[in-house]
Amino acid sequence: MGGDSRVNGIGLTRHHHEWAVKVNVRDDADLPDLPSQVHGVPVLVRGIGPITPHGG
């Protein structure tokens, strides 16, 4: 997943009162092939658009 340009980030999130792996991608219409669970932990994939610099 780390080498897939569609993936913006990977982290943890709460989902239905349990932990899940969250994979952020550029576009919901172009998703990488990922399992729905890994060792019983749900995998959520969400399109968030491209990551851009943000000035402070």
C-alpha positions as CSV (number, residue, x, y, z in Angstrom):
1,M,0.0,0.0,0.0
2,G,2.8,2.4,0.8
3,G,3.9,2.5,-2.8
4,D,0.4,3.1,-4.2
5,S,0.1,6.7,-5.3
6,R,-3.7,6.6,-4.7
7,V,-3.1,6.1,-0.9
8,N,-2.7,9.4,1.0
9,G,-2.5,8.0,4.6
10,I,-3.1,5.1,6.9
11,G,-4.2,5.2,10.5
12,L,-6.6,4.0,13.2
13,T,-10.2,5.2,13.7
14,R,-13.2,4.2,15.8
15,H,-15.9,2.4,13.9
16,H,-19.1,1.0,15.6
17,H,-17.4,1.1,19.1
18,E,-14.3,-0.8,17.9
19,W,-11.0,0.1,16.3
20,A,-10.5,0.0,12.6
21,V,-7.7,0.6,10.1
22,K,-8.5,3.7,8.0
23,V,-6.9,4.1,4.6
24,N,-7.3,7.6,3.0
25,V,-7.2,7.6,-0.8
26,R,-7.3,10.4,-3.4
27,D,-10.6,9.3,-5.0
28,D,-13.5,7.0,-4.0
29,A,-13.9,6.1,-7.7
30,D,-10.3,4.6,-7.9
31,L,-9.8,2.4,-4.9
32,P,-6.8,0.1,-4.3
33,D,-7.7,-3.6,-3.9
34,L,-7.9,-4.0,-0.1
35,P,-9.4,-6.6,2.2
36,S,-12.5,-5.6,4.2
37,Q,-10.7,-7.0,7.4
38,V,-7.2,-7.9,8.6
39,H,-7.1,-10.4,11.4
40,G,-10.6,-9.5,12.4
41,V,-10.0,-5.7,12.3
42,P,-12.2,-3.8,9.9
43,V,-10.5,-1.8,7.0
44,L,-12.2,1.4,6.1
45,V,-11.3,3.2,2.8
46,R,-12.3,6.8,2.3
47,G,-11.7,9.3,-0.5
48,I,-10.4,12.6,0.9
49,G,-8.9,14.1,-2.3
50,P,-5.3,15.1,-2.8
51,I,-3.1,16.3,0.0
52,T,-2.0,19.9,-0.5
53,P,0.3,22.2,1.6
54,H,-1.5,24.5,4.0
55,G,0.1,27.7,5.1
56,G,-0.2,28.5,8.8
